[in-house]
Amino acid sequence: MHRYYVNRTPCPDGVHEVHRADCPFVPFVRQELGLHRHCVTALETAQRHYPHSRGCFWCSKACHSSAQAGEAVGKRNRRRIGPRRLPAAHG
Ligand SMILES: [Zn+2]
């Protein structure tokens, strides 16, 4: 189990980062999230305070990337590929 914190000061893009207690980037202005076995549950707790939260790239990389992947899944471009028939003109 590790103690987790969320940065009370958002990043320039408005996202609050979640850090493990032993991370070198734990911010001074922080809110404690309690003890968690994995960053996923810590992130859930952080999102109750700050809906736009994500794991720190350094200490909670699994949660850092999953937050971005979740957004990308919804934006999937679908291309319709089908036979296109051109009207044959007989003159
Ligand atoms: Zn961190």
PDB file of the backbone (N, CA, C, O) and the ligand in Angstrom, with CONECT records:
HET     ZN  A 101       1
ATOM      1  N   MET A   1       0.847  -1.208   0.000  1.00  0.00           N
ATOM      2  CA  MET A   1       0.000   0.000   0.000  1.00  0.00           C
ATOM      3  C   MET A   1       0.872   1.243   0.000  1.00  0.00           C
ATOM      4  O   MET A   1       1.912   1.301   0.655  1.00  0.00           O
ATOM      5  N   HIS A   2       0.429   2.212  -0.735  1.00  0.00           N
ATOM      6  CA  HIS A   2       1.170   3.475  -0.797  1.00  0.00           C
ATOM      7  C   HIS A   2       0.206   4.634  -0.537  1.00  0.00           C
ATOM      8  O   HIS A   2      -0.985   4.578  -0.843  1.00  0.00           O
ATOM      9  N   ARG A   3       0.778   5.668   0.033  1.00  0.00           N
ATOM     10  CA  ARG A   3      -0.008   6.872   0.248  1.00  0.00           C
ATOM     11  C   ARG A   3       0.027   7.704  -1.031  1.00  0.00           C
ATOM     12  O   ARG A   3       1.075   7.839  -1.663  1.00  0.00           O
ATOM     13  N   TYR A   4      -1.104   8.249  -1.403  1.00  0.00           N
ATOM     14  CA  TYR A   4      -1.180   9.038  -2.634  1.00  0.00           C
ATOM     15  C   TYR A   4      -1.650  10.454  -2.323  1.00  0.00           C
ATOM     16  O   TYR A   4      -2.366  10.706  -1.354  1.00  0.00           O
ATOM     17  N   TYR A   5      -1.217  11.360  -3.183  1.00  0.00           N
ATOM     18  CA  TYR A   5      -1.613  12.768  -3.083  1.00  0.00           C
ATOM     19  C   TYR A   5      -2.065  13.260  -4.445  1.00  0.00           C
ATOM     20  O   TYR A   5      -1.629  12.761  -5.483  1.00  0.00           O
ATOM     21  N   VAL A   6      -2.948  14.249  -4.421  1.00  0.00           N
ATOM     22  CA  VAL A   6      -3.311  14.927  -5.661  1.00  0.00           C
ATOM     23  C   VAL A   6      -2.860  16.383  -5.552  1.00  0.00           C
ATOM     24  O   VAL A   6      -3.003  17.025  -4.512  1.00  0.00           O
ATOM     25  N   ASN A   7      -2.322  16.871  -6.640  1.00  0.00           N
ATOM     26  CA  ASN A   7      -1.866  18.255  -6.690  1.00  0.00           C
ATOM     27  C   ASN A   7      -3.082  19.183  -6.693  1.00  0.00           C
ATOM     28  O   ASN A   7      -3.958  19.056  -7.548  1.00  0.00           O
ATOM     29  N   ARG A   8      -3.135  20.101  -5.751  1.00  0.00           N
ATOM     30  CA  ARG A   8      -4.279  21.030  -5.694  1.00  0.00           C
ATOM     31  C   ARG A   8      -4.143  22.130  -6.730  1.00  0.00           C
ATOM     32  O   ARG A   8      -5.114  22.816  -7.049  1.00  0.00           O
ATOM     33  N   THR A   9      -2.947  22.295  -7.249  1.00  0.00           N
ATOM     34  CA  THR A   9      -2.730  23.281  -8.303  1.00  0.00           C
ATOM     35  C   THR A   9      -2.740  22.543  -9.649  1.00  0.00           C
ATOM     36  O   THR A   9      -1.905  21.669  -9.881  1.00  0.00           O
ATOM     37  N   PRO A  10      -3.663  22.887 -10.518  1.00  0.00           N
ATOM     38  CA  PRO A  10      -3.728  22.158 -11.794  1.00  0.00           C
ATOM     39  C   PRO A  10      -2.574  22.501 -12.730  1.00  0.00           C
ATOM     40  O   PRO A  10      -1.936  23.547 -12.608  1.00  0.00           O
ATOM     41  N   CYS A  11      -2.329  21.601 -13.656  1.00  0.00           N
ATOM     42  CA  CYS A  11      -1.350  21.835 -14.719  1.00  0.00           C
ATOM     43  C   CYS A  11      -1.897  22.922 -15.650  1.00  0.00           C
ATOM     44  O   CYS A  11      -3.071  23.283 -15.567  1.00  0.00           O
ATOM     45  N   PRO A  12      -1.043  23.434 -16.530  1.00  0.00           N
ATOM     46  CA  PRO A  12      -1.527  24.450 -17.485  1.00  0.00           C
ATOM     47  C   PRO A  12      -2.748  23.992 -18.286  1.00  0.00           C
ATOM     48  O   PRO A  12      -3.551  24.821 -18.712  1.00  0.00           O
ATOM     49  N   ASP A  13      -2.895  22.668 -18.496  1.00  0.00           N
ATOM     50  CA  ASP A  13      -4.055  22.180 -19.255  1.00  0.00           C
ATOM     51  C   ASP A  13      -5.257  21.868 -18.359  1.00  0.00           C
ATOM     52  O   ASP A  13      -6.228  21.264 -18.816  1.00  0.00           O
ATOM     53  N   GLY A  14      -5.199  22.278 -17.080  1.00  0.00           N
ATOM     54  CA  GLY A  14      -6.345  22.138 -16.180  1.00  0.00           C
ATOM     55  C   GLY A  14      -6.486  20.784 -15.529  1.00  0.00           C
ATOM     56  O   GLY A  14      -7.525  20.492 -14.936  1.00  0.00           O
ATOM     57  N   VAL A  15      -5.466  19.949 -15.623  1.00  0.00           N
ATOM     58  CA  VAL A  15      -5.524  18.599 -15.068  1.00  0.00           C
ATOM     59  C   VAL A  15      -4.750  18.542 -13.749  1.00  0.00           C
ATOM     60  O   VAL A  15      -3.659  19.100 -13.631  1.00  0.00           O
ATOM     61  N   HIS A  16      -5.331  17.859 -12.761  1.00  0.00           N
ATOM     62  CA  HIS A  16      -4.671  17.672 -11.470  1.00  0.00           C
ATOM     63  C   HIS A  16      -3.954  16.329 -11.476  1.00  0.00           C
ATOM     64  O   HIS A  16      -4.554  15.304 -11.802  1.00  0.00           O
ATOM     65  N   GLU A  17      -2.686  16.330 -11.121  1.00  0.00           N
ATOM     66  CA  GLU A  17      -1.900  15.104 -11.172  1.00  0.00           C
ATOM     67  C   GLU A  17      -1.859  14.401  -9.819  1.00  0.00           C
ATOM     68  O   GLU A  17      -1.761  15.023  -8.762  1.00  0.00           O
ATOM     69  N   VAL A  18      -1.938  13.066  -9.906  1.00  0.00           N
ATOM     70  CA  VAL A  18      -1.916  12.211  -8.712  1.00  0.00           C
ATOM     71  C   VAL A  18      -0.508  11.649  -8.541  1.00  0.00           C
ATOM     72  O   VAL A  18       0.082  11.143  -9.496  1.00  0.00           O
ATOM     73  N   HIS A  19       0.035  11.739  -7.317  1.00  0.00           N
ATOM     74  CA  HIS A  19       1.398  11.281  -7.034  1.00  0.00           C
ATOM     75  C   HIS A  19       1.413  10.298  -5.878  1.00  0.00           C
ATOM     76  O   HIS A  19       0.596  10.363  -4.959  1.00  0.00           O
ATOM     77  N   ARG A  20       2.372   9.385  -5.956  1.00  0.00           N
ATOM     78  CA  ARG A  20       2.647   8.498  -4.849  1.00  0.00           C
ATOM     79  C   ARG A  20       3.547   9.231  -3.872  1.00  0.00           C
ATOM     80  O   ARG A  20       4.316  10.111  -4.259  1.00  0.00           O
ATOM     81  N   ALA A  21       3.445   8.856  -2.585  1.00  0.00           N
ATOM     82  CA  ALA A  21       4.173   9.592  -1.547  1.00  0.00           C
ATOM     83  C   ALA A  21       5.687   9.596  -1.784  1.00  0.00           C
ATOM     84  O   ALA A  21       6.371  10.548  -1.409  1.00  0.00           O
ATOM     85  N   ASP A  22       6.209   8.535  -2.406  1.00  0.00           N
ATOM     86  CA  ASP A  22       7.656   8.468  -2.607  1.00  0.00           C
ATOM     87  C   ASP A  22       8.093   9.061  -3.943  1.00  0.00           C
ATOM     88  O   ASP A  22       9.252   8.914  -4.331  1.00  0.00           O
ATOM     89  N   CYS A  23       7.193   9.722  -4.645  1.00  0.00           N
ATOM     90  CA  CYS A  23       7.551  10.345  -5.919  1.00  0.00           C
ATOM     91  C   CYS A  23       8.348  11.627  -5.665  1.00  0.00           C
ATOM     92  O   CYS A  23       8.004  12.402  -4.773  1.00  0.00           O
ATOM     93  N   PRO A  24       9.406  11.853  -6.442  1.00  0.00           N
ATOM     94  CA  PRO A  24      10.170  13.101  -6.250  1.00  0.00           C
ATOM     95  C   PRO A  24       9.400  14.353  -6.661  1.00  0.00           C
ATOM     96  O   PRO A  24       9.835  15.469  -6.377  1.00  0.00           O
ATOM     97  N   PHE A  25       8.250  14.174  -7.332  1.00  0.00           N
ATOM     98  CA  PHE A  25       7.502  15.342  -7.814  1.00  0.00           C
ATOM     99  C   PHE A  25       6.239  15.604  -7.010  1.00  0.00           C
ATOM    100  O   PHE A  25       5.346  16.311  -7.477  1.00  0.00           O
ATOM    101  N   VAL A  26       6.150  15.039  -5.792  1.00  0.00           N
ATOM    102  CA  VAL A  26       4.992  15.330  -4.945  1.00  0.00           C
ATOM    103  C   VAL A  26       4.955  16.834  -4.675  1.00  0.00           C
ATOM    104  O   VAL A  26       5.933  17.402  -4.189  1.00  0.00           O
ATOM    105  N   PRO A  27       3.846  17.469  -4.983  1.00  0.00           N
ATOM    106  CA  PRO A  27       3.792  18.934  -4.835  1.00  0.00           C
ATOM    107  C   PRO A  27       3.635  19.363  -3.372  1.00  0.00           C
ATOM    108  O   PRO A  27       3.243  18.569  -2.518  1.00  0.00           O
ATOM    109  N   PHE A  28       3.944  20.609  -3.106  1.00  0.00           N
ATOM    110  CA  PHE A  28       3.785  21.149  -1.755  1.00  0.00           C
ATOM    111  C   PHE A  28       2.315  21.399  -1.452  1.00  0.00           C
ATOM    112  O   PHE A  28       1.849  21.143  -0.342  1.00  0.00           O
ATOM    113  N   VAL A  29       1.591  21.899  -2.442  1.00  0.00           N
ATOM    114  CA  VAL A  29       0.161  22.175  -2.260  1.00  0.00           C
ATOM    115  C   VAL A  29      -0.596  20.952  -2.730  1.00  0.00           C
ATOM    116  O   VAL A  29      -0.850  20.783  -3.923  1.00  0.00           O
ATOM    117  N   ARG A  30      -0.960  20.091  -1.770  1.00  0.00           N
ATOM    118  CA  ARG A  30      -1.507  18.797  -2.145  1.00  0.00           C
ATOM    119  C   ARG A  30      -2.636  18.400  -1.207  1.00  0.00           C
ATOM    120  O   ARG A  30      -2.814  18.963  -0.127  1.00  0.00           O
ATOM    121  N   GLN A  31      -3.385  17.414  -1.660  1.00  0.00           N
ATOM    122  CA  GLN A  31      -4.456  16.856  -0.842  1.00  0.00           C
ATOM    123  C   GLN A  31      -4.222  15.365  -0.726  1.00  0.00           C
ATOM    124  O   GLN A  31      -3.962  14.689  -1.722  1.00  0.00           O
ATOM    125  N   GLU A  32      -4.316  14.854   0.486  1.00  0.00           N
ATOM    126  CA  GLU A  32      -4.053  13.436   0.692  1.00  0.00           C
ATOM    127  C   GLU A  32      -5.233  12.598   0.204  1.00  0.00           C
ATOM    128  O   GLU A  32      -6.391  12.964   0.405  1.00  0.00           O
ATOM    129  N   LEU A  33      -4.928  11.480  -0.434  1.00  0.00           N
ATOM    130  CA  LEU A  33      -5.964  10.587  -0.960  1.00  0.00           C
ATOM    131  C   LEU A  33      -6.048   9.289  -0.171  1.00  0.00           C
ATOM    132  O   LEU A  33      -6.893   8.442  -0.459  1.00  0.00           O
ATOM    133  N   GLY A  34      -5.182   9.125   0.816  1.00  0.00           N
ATOM    134  CA  GLY A  34      -5.187   7.910   1.636  1.00  0.00           C
ATOM    135  C   GLY A  34      -4.290   6.832   1.057  1.00  0.00           C
ATOM    136  O   GLY A  34      -3.501   7.080   0.145  1.00  0.00           O
ATOM    137  N   LEU A  35      -4.426   5.621   1.608  1.00  0.00           N
ATOM    138  CA  LEU A  35      -3.578   4.508   1.176  1.00  0.00           C
ATOM    139  C   LEU A  35      -4.261   3.732   0.051  1.00  0.00           C
ATOM    140  O   LEU A  35      -5.448   3.413   0.115  1.00  0.00           O
ATOM    141  N   HIS A  36      -3.477   3.443  -0.970  1.00  0.00           N
ATOM    142  CA  HIS A  36      -4.005   2.697  -2.110  1.00  0.00           C
ATOM    143  C   HIS A  36      -2.984   1.669  -2.566  1.00  0.00           C
ATOM    144  O   HIS A  36      -1.774   1.859  -2.443  1.00  0.00           O
ATOM    145  N   ARG A  37      -3.510   0.583  -3.092  1.00  0.00           N
ATOM    146  CA  ARG A  37      -2.643  -0.471  -3.588  1.00  0.00           C
ATOM    147  C   ARG A  37      -2.185  -0.141  -5.004  1.00  0.00           C
ATOM    148  O   ARG A  37      -1.090  -0.519  -5.422  1.00  0.00           O
ATOM    149  N   HIS A  38      -3.025   0.555  -5.721  1.00  0.00           N
ATOM    150  CA  HIS A  38      -2.704   0.874  -7.114  1.00  0.00           C
ATOM    151  C   HIS A  38      -3.176   2.291  -7.403  1.00  0.00           C
ATOM    152  O   HIS A  38      -4.087   2.806  -6.755  1.00  0.00           O
ATOM    153  N   CYS A  39      -2.535   2.912  -8.393  1.00  0.00           N
ATOM    154  CA  CYS A  39      -2.880   4.300  -8.714  1.00  0.00           C
ATOM    155  C   CYS A  39      -4.307   4.431  -9.223  1.00  0.00           C
ATOM    156  O   CYS A  39      -4.885   5.516  -9.165  1.00  0.00           O
ATOM    157  N   VAL A  40      -4.896   3.315  -9.733  1.00  0.00           N
ATOM    158  CA  VAL A  40      -6.251   3.385 -10.287  1.00  0.00           C
ATOM    159  C   VAL A  40      -7.255   3.855  -9.231  1.00  0.00           C
ATOM    160  O   VAL A  40      -8.066   4.744  -9.488  1.00  0.00           O
ATOM    161  N   THR A  41      -7.190   3.243  -8.030  1.00  0.00           N
ATOM    162  CA  THR A  41      -8.147   3.616  -6.984  1.00  0.00           C
ATOM    163  C   THR A  41      -7.820   5.002  -6.426  1.00  0.00           C
ATOM    164  O   THR A  41      -8.714   5.746  -6.024  1.00  0.00           O
ATOM    165  N   ALA A  42      -6.531   5.337  -6.409  1.00  0.00           N
ATOM    166  CA  ALA A  42      -6.138   6.678  -5.955  1.00  0.00           C
ATOM    167  C   ALA A  42      -6.685   7.728  -6.920  1.00  0.00           C
ATOM    168  O   ALA A  42      -7.146   8.798  -6.520  1.00  0.00           O
ATOM    169  N   LEU A  43      -6.616   7.381  -8.203  1.00  0.00           N
ATOM    170  CA  LEU A  43      -7.112   8.301  -9.228  1.00  0.00           C
ATOM    171  C   LEU A  43      -8.621   8.491  -9.099  1.00  0.00           C
ATOM    172  O   LEU A  43      -9.128   9.600  -9.272  1.00  0.00           O
ATOM    173  N   GLU A  44      -9.335   7.414  -8.795  1.00  0.00           N
ATOM    174  CA  GLU A  44     -10.789   7.503  -8.598  1.00  0.00           C
ATOM    175  C   GLU A  44     -11.111   8.441  -7.448  1.00  0.00           C
ATOM    176  O   GLU A  44     -12.036   9.249  -7.531  1.00  0.00           O
ATOM    177  N   THR A  45     -10.341   8.328  -6.373  1.00  0.00           N
ATOM    178  CA  THR A  45     -10.549   9.200  -5.219  1.00  0.00           C
ATOM    179  C   THR A  45     -10.263  10.648  -5.594  1.00  0.00           C
ATOM    180  O   THR A  45     -10.991  11.558  -5.198  1.00  0.00           O
ATOM    181  N   ALA A  46      -9.200  10.852  -6.359  1.00  0.00           N
ATOM    182  CA  ALA A  46      -8.838  12.211  -6.772  1.00  0.00           C
ATOM    183  C   ALA A  46      -9.930  12.831  -7.631  1.00  0.00           C
ATOM    184  O   ALA A  46     -10.185  14.033  -7.562  1.00  0.00           O
ATOM    185  N   GLN A  47     -10.575  11.989  -8.448  1.00  0.00           N
ATOM    186  CA  GLN A  47     -11.579  12.512  -9.378  1.00  0.00           C
ATOM    187  C   GLN A  47     -12.861  12.938  -8.667  1.00  0.00           C
ATOM    188  O   GLN A  47     -13.689  13.643  -9.243  1.00  0.00           O
ATOM    189  N   ARG A  48     -13.024  12.508  -7.405  1.00  0.00           N
ATOM    190  CA  ARG A  48     -14.158  13.018  -6.628  1.00  0.00           C
ATOM    191  C   ARG A  48     -13.940  14.485  -6.287  1.00  0.00           C
ATOM    192  O   ARG A  48     -14.889  15.261  -6.176  1.00  0.00           O
ATOM    193  N   HIS A  49     -12.664  14.853  -6.121  1.00  0.00           N
ATOM    194  CA  HIS A  49     -12.331  16.246  -5.827  1.00  0.00           C
ATOM    195  C   HIS A  49     -12.139  17.039  -7.111  1.00  0.00           C
ATOM    196  O   HIS A  49     -12.637  18.155  -7.258  1.00  0.00           O
ATOM    197  N   TYR A  50     -11.410  16.437  -8.027  1.00  0.00           N
ATOM    198  CA  TYR A  50     -11.088  17.103  -9.295  1.00  0.00           C
ATOM    199  C   TYR A  50     -11.405  16.139 -10.434  1.00  0.00           C
ATOM    200  O   TYR A  50     -10.665  15.181 -10.657  1.00  0.00           O
ATOM    201  N   PRO A  51     -12.501  16.383 -11.157  1.00  0.00           N
ATOM    202  CA  PRO A  51     -12.894  15.453 -12.238  1.00  0.00           C
ATOM    203  C   PRO A  51     -11.796  15.269 -13.284  1.00  0.00           C
ATOM    204  O   PRO A  51     -11.667  14.200 -13.881  1.00  0.00           O
ATOM    205  N   HIS A  52     -11.008  16.322 -13.497  1.00  0.00           N
ATOM    206  CA  HIS A  52      -9.931  16.210 -14.485  1.00  0.00           C
ATOM    207  C   HIS A  52      -8.627  15.894 -13.757  1.00  0.00           C
ATOM    208  O   HIS A  52      -7.839  16.787 -13.446  1.00  0.00           O
ATOM    209  N   SER A  53      -8.419  14.610 -13.493  1.00  0.00           N
ATOM    210  CA  SER A  53      -7.203  14.165 -12.827  1.00  0.00           C
ATOM    211  C   SER A  53      -6.567  13.058 -13.646  1.00  0.00           C
ATOM    212  O   SER A  53      -7.231  12.362 -14.414  1.00  0.00           O
ATOM    213  N   ARG A  54      -5.261  12.914 -13.464  1.00  0.00           N
ATOM    214  CA  ARG A  54      -4.563  11.807 -14.100  1.00  0.00           C
ATOM    215  C   ARG A  54      -3.327  11.495 -13.284  1.00  0.00           C
ATOM    216  O   ARG A  54      -2.837  12.318 -12.512  1.00  0.00           O
ATOM    217  N   GLY A  55      -2.834  10.271 -13.479  1.00  0.00           N
ATOM    218  CA  GLY A  55      -1.650   9.857 -12.761  1.00  0.00           C
ATOM    219  C   GLY A  55      -0.421  10.584 -13.282  1.00  0.00           C
ATOM    220  O   GLY A  55      -0.349  10.983 -14.444  1.00  0.00           O
ATOM    221  N   CYS A  56       0.546  10.743 -12.378  1.00  0.00           N
ATOM    222  CA  CYS A  56       1.815  11.365 -12.744  1.00  0.00           C
ATOM    223  C   CYS A  56       2.578  10.451 -13.702  1.00  0.00           C
ATOM    224  O   CYS A  56       2.558   9.228 -13.561  1.00  0.00           O
ATOM    225  N   PHE A  57       3.243  11.054 -14.665  1.00  0.00           N
ATOM    226  CA  PHE A  57       3.993  10.267 -15.657  1.00  0.00           C
ATOM    227  C   PHE A  57       5.105   9.478 -14.977  1.00  0.00           C
ATOM    228  O   PHE A  57       5.426   8.364 -15.388  1.00  0.00           O
ATOM    229  N   TRP A  58       5.681  10.057 -13.947  1.00  0.00           N
ATOM    230  CA  TRP A  58       6.837   9.469 -13.292  1.00  0.00           C
ATOM    231  C   TRP A  58       6.470   8.317 -12.356  1.00  0.00           C
ATOM    232  O   TRP A  58       7.057   7.239 -12.449  1.00  0.00           O
ATOM    233  N   CYS A  59       5.508   8.530 -11.457  1.00  0.00           N
ATOM    234  CA  CYS A  59       5.228   7.545 -10.406  1.00  0.00           C
ATOM    235  C   CYS A  59       3.968   6.729 -10.677  1.00  0.00           C
ATOM    236  O   CYS A  59       3.809   5.652 -10.101  1.00  0.00           O
ATOM    237  N   SER A  60       3.082   7.200 -11.525  1.00  0.00           N
ATOM    238  CA  SER A  60       1.816   6.496 -11.778  1.00  0.00           C
ATOM    239  C   SER A  60       1.586   6.421 -13.285  1.00  0.00           C
ATOM    240  O   SER A  60       0.548   6.840 -13.798  1.00  0.00           O
ATOM    241  N   LYS A  61       2.581   5.879 -13.974  1.00  0.00           N
ATOM    242  CA  LYS A  61       2.554   5.901 -15.433  1.00  0.00           C
ATOM    243  C   LYS A  61       1.350   5.146 -15.996  1.00  0.00           C
ATOM    244  O   LYS A  61       0.776   5.546 -17.009  1.00  0.00           O
ATOM    245  N   ALA A  62       0.972   4.052 -15.333  1.00  0.00           N
ATOM    246  CA  ALA A  62      -0.167   3.255 -15.809  1.00  0.00           C
ATOM    247  C   ALA A  62      -1.426   4.110 -15.877  1.00  0.00           C
ATOM    248  O   ALA A  62      -2.229   3.971 -16.800  1.00  0.00           O
ATOM    249  N   CYS A  63      -1.595   4.994 -14.900  1.00  0.00           N
ATOM    250  CA  CYS A  63      -2.781   5.838 -14.852  1.00  0.00           C
ATOM    251  C   CYS A  63      -2.614   7.075 -15.730  1.00  0.00           C
ATOM    252  O   CYS A  63      -3.593   7.700 -16.138  1.00  0.00           O
ATOM    253  N   HIS A  64      -1.380   7.410 -16.008  1.00  0.00           N
ATOM    254  CA  HIS A  64      -1.125   8.566 -16.866  1.00  0.00           C
ATOM    255  C   HIS A  64      -1.569   8.269 -18.290  1.00  0.00           C
ATOM    256  O   HIS A  64      -2.234   9.085 -18.928  1.00  0.00           O
ATOM    257  N   SER A  65      -1.188   7.075 -18.789  1.00  0.00           N
ATOM    258  CA  SER A  65      -1.480   6.747 -20.186  1.00  0.00           C
ATOM    259  C   SER A  65      -2.931   6.330 -20.366  1.00  0.00           C
ATOM    260  O   SER A  65      -3.530   6.611 -21.404  1.00  0.00           O
ATOM    261  N   SER A  66      -3.510   5.654 -19.359  1.00  0.00           N
ATOM    262  CA  SER A  66      -4.866   5.149 -19.524  1.00  0.00           C
ATOM    263  C   SER A  66      -5.866   6.299 -19.642  1.00  0.00           C
ATOM    264  O   SER A  66      -6.882   6.178 -20.326  1.00  0.00           O
ATOM    265  N   ALA A  67      -5.570   7.413 -18.972  1.00  0.00           N
ATOM    266  CA  ALA A  67      -6.474   8.554 -19.041  1.00  0.00           C
ATOM    267  C   ALA A  67      -6.561   9.079 -20.463  1.00  0.00           C
ATOM    268  O   ALA A  67      -7.631   9.470 -20.929  1.00  0.00           O
ATOM    269  N   GLN A  68      -5.424   9.083 -21.146  1.00  0.00           N
ATOM    270  CA  GLN A  68      -5.406   9.597 -22.516  1.00  0.00           C
ATOM    271  C   GLN A  68      -6.022   8.595 -23.475  1.00  0.00           C
ATOM    272  O   GLN A  68      -6.709   8.975 -24.423  1.00  0.00           O
ATOM    273  N   ALA A  69      -5.773   7.297 -23.226  1.00  0.00           N
ATOM    274  CA  ALA A  69      -6.295   6.270 -24.113  1.00  0.00           C
ATOM    275  C   ALA A  69      -7.819   6.263 -24.075  1.00  0.00           C
ATOM    276  O   ALA A  69      -8.473   6.067 -25.099  1.00  0.00           O
ATOM    277  N   GLY A  70      -8.378   6.477 -22.885  1.00  0.00           N
ATOM    278  CA  GLY A  70      -9.820   6.473 -22.736  1.00  0.00           C
ATOM    279  C   GLY A  70     -10.489   7.534 -23.589  1.00  0.00           C
ATOM    280  O   GLY A  70     -11.589   7.334 -24.104  1.00  0.00           O
ATOM    281  N   GLU A  71      -9.818   8.652 -23.732  1.00  0.00           N
ATOM    282  CA  GLU A  71     -10.382   9.712 -24.554  1.00  0.00           C
ATOM    283  C   GLU A  71     -10.285   9.379 -26.037  1.00  0.00           C
ATOM    284  O   GLU A  71     -11.173   9.708 -26.824  1.00  0.00           O
ATOM    285  N   ALA A  72      -9.191   8.722 -26.401  1.00  0.00           N
ATOM    286  CA  ALA A  72      -8.951   8.450 -27.812  1.00  0.00           C
ATOM    287  C   ALA A  72      -9.896   7.392 -28.361  1.00  0.00           C
ATOM    288  O   ALA A  72     -10.205   7.386 -29.553  1.00  0.00           O
ATOM    289  N   VAL A  73     -10.356   6.494 -27.486  1.00  0.00           N
ATOM    290  CA  VAL A  73     -11.206   5.395 -27.946  1.00  0.00           C
ATOM    291  C   VAL A  73     -12.490   5.916 -28.593  1.00  0.00           C
ATOM    292  O   VAL A  73     -12.952   5.378 -29.599  1.00  0.00           O
ATOM    293  N   GLY A  74     -13.059   6.970 -28.002  1.00  0.00           N
ATOM    294  CA  GLY A  74     -14.312   7.506 -28.518  1.00  0.00           C
ATOM    295  C   GLY A  74     -14.170   8.178 -29.880  1.00  0.00           C
ATOM    296  O   GLY A  74     -15.135   8.277 -30.638  1.00  0.00           O
ATOM    297  N   LYS A  75     -12.980   8.631 -30.175  1.00  0.00           N
ATOM    298  CA  LYS A  75     -12.767   9.352 -31.436  1.00  0.00           C
ATOM    299  C   LYS A  75     -12.155   8.430 -32.478  1.00  0.00           C
ATOM    300  O   LYS A  75     -10.965   8.505 -32.783  1.00  0.00           O
ATOM    301  N   ARG A  76     -12.982   7.580 -33.001  1.00  0.00           N
ATOM    302  CA  ARG A  76     -12.480   6.644 -33.988  1.00  0.00           C
ATOM    303  C   ARG A  76     -13.131   6.939 -35.324  1.00  0.00           C
ATOM    304  O   ARG A  76     -14.349   6.867 -35.486  1.00  0.00           O
ATOM    305  N   ASN A  77     -12.298   7.264 -36.243  1.00  0.00           N
ATOM    306  CA  ASN A  77     -12.838   7.592 -37.561  1.00  0.00           C
ATOM    307  C   ASN A  77     -13.160   6.326 -38.336  1.00  0.00           C
ATOM    308  O   ASN A  77     -12.354   5.403 -38.454  1.00  0.00           O
ATOM    309  N   ARG A  78     -14.356   6.329 -38.848  1.00  0.00           N
ATOM    310  CA  ARG A  78     -14.759   5.176 -39.648  1.00  0.00           C
ATOM    311  C   ARG A  78     -14.877   5.590 -41.092  1.00  0.00           C
ATOM    312  O   ARG A  78     -15.522   6.577 -41.446  1.00  0.00           O
ATOM    313  N   ARG A  79     -14.238   4.807 -41.893  1.00  0.00           N
ATOM    314  CA  ARG A  79     -14.317   5.094 -43.322  1.00  0.00           C
ATOM    315  C   ARG A  79     -15.213   4.087 -43.987  1.00  0.00           C
ATOM    316  O   ARG A  79     -15.143   2.888 -43.717  1.00  0.00           O
ATOM    317  N   ARG A  80     -16.042   4.583 -44.845  1.00  0.00           N
ATOM    318  CA  ARG A  80     -16.884   3.667 -45.598  1.00  0.00           C
ATOM    319  C   ARG A  80     -16.207   3.366 -46.922  1.00  0.00           C
ATOM    320  O   ARG A  80     -15.994   4.240 -47.762  1.00  0.00           O
ATOM    321  N   ILE A  81     -15.888   2.128 -47.065  1.00  0.00           N
ATOM    322  CA  ILE A  81     -15.296   1.728 -48.337  1.00  0.00           C
ATOM    323  C   ILE A  81     -16.264   0.785 -49.040  1.00  0.00           C
ATOM    324  O   ILE A  81     -16.577  -0.293 -48.536  1.00  0.00           O
ATOM    325  N   GLY A  82     -16.708   1.185 -50.151  1.00  0.00           N
ATOM    326  CA  GLY A  82     -17.638   0.333 -50.888  1.00  0.00           C
ATOM    327  C   GLY A  82     -17.474   0.562 -52.382  1.00  0.00           C
ATOM    328  O   GLY A  82     -16.833   1.519 -52.817  1.00  0.00           O
ATOM    329  N   PRO A  83     -18.056  -0.321 -53.141  1.00  0.00           N
ATOM    330  CA  PRO A  83     -17.936  -0.147 -54.595  1.00  0.00           C
ATOM    331  C   PRO A  83     -18.745   1.052 -55.057  1.00  0.00           C
ATOM    332  O   PRO A  83     -19.906   1.228 -54.688  1.00  0.00           O
ATOM    333  N   ARG A  84     -18.130   1.832 -55.836  1.00  0.00           N
ATOM    334  CA  ARG A  84     -18.818   3.018 -56.336  1.00  0.00           C
ATOM    335  C   ARG A  84     -19.056   2.842 -57.840  1.00  0.00           C
ATOM    336  O   ARG A  84     -18.123   2.656 -58.622  1.00  0.00           O
ATOM    337  N   ARG A  85     -20.290   2.905 -58.201  1.00  0.00           N
ATOM    338  CA  ARG A  85     -20.615   2.675 -59.608  1.00  0.00           C
ATOM    339  C   ARG A  85     -20.859   3.999 -60.307  1.00  0.00           C
ATOM    340  O   ARG A  85     -21.679   4.818 -59.893  1.00  0.00           O
ATOM    341  N   LEU A  86     -20.147   4.160 -61.330  1.00  0.00           N
ATOM    342  CA  LEU A  86     -20.369   5.355 -62.134  1.00  0.00           C
ATOM    343  C   LEU A  86     -21.339   5.009 -63.257  1.00  0.00           C
ATOM    344  O   LEU A  86     -21.208   3.986 -63.929  1.00  0.00           O
ATOM    345  N   PRO A  87     -22.288   5.869 -63.434  1.00  0.00           N
ATOM    346  CA  PRO A  87     -23.246   5.583 -64.530  1.00  0.00           C
ATOM    347  C   PRO A  87     -22.541   5.597 -65.881  1.00  0.00           C
ATOM    348  O   PRO A  87     -21.856   6.555 -66.241  1.00  0.00           O
ATOM    349  N   ALA A  88     -22.723   4.539 -66.592  1.00  0.00           N
ATOM    350  CA  ALA A  88     -22.079   4.454 -67.906  1.00  0.00           C
ATOM    351  C   ALA A  88     -22.903   5.212 -68.932  1.00  0.00           C
ATOM    352  O   ALA A  88     -24.101   4.985 -69.103  1.00  0.00           O
ATOM    353  N   ALA A  89     -22.257   6.061 -69.562  1.00  0.00           N
ATOM    354  CA  ALA A  89     -22.960   6.868 -70.566  1.00  0.00           C
ATOM    355  C   ALA A  89     -22.699   6.292 -71.955  1.00  0.00           C
ATOM    356  O   ALA A  89     -21.561   6.147 -72.402  1.00  0.00           O
ATOM    357  N   HIS A  90     -23.773   5.981 -72.591  1.00  0.00           N
ATOM    358  CA  HIS A  90     -23.640   5.484 -73.958  1.00  0.00           C
ATOM    359  C   HIS A  90     -24.128   6.564 -74.896  1.00  0.00           C
ATOM    360  O   HIS A  90     -25.254   7.049 -74.786  1.00  0.00           O
ATOM    361  N   GLY A  91     -23.322   6.906 -75.755  1.00  0.00           N
ATOM    362  CA  GLY A  91     -23.732   7.946 -76.664  1.00  0.00           C
ATOM    363  C   GLY A  91     -23.559   7.470 -78.061  1.00  0.00           C
ATOM    364  O   GLY A  91     -23.852   8.205 -79.004  1.00  0.00           O
TER     365      GLY A  91
HETATM  366 ZN    ZN A 101       4.553  11.566  -9.306  1.00  0.00          ZN2+
END
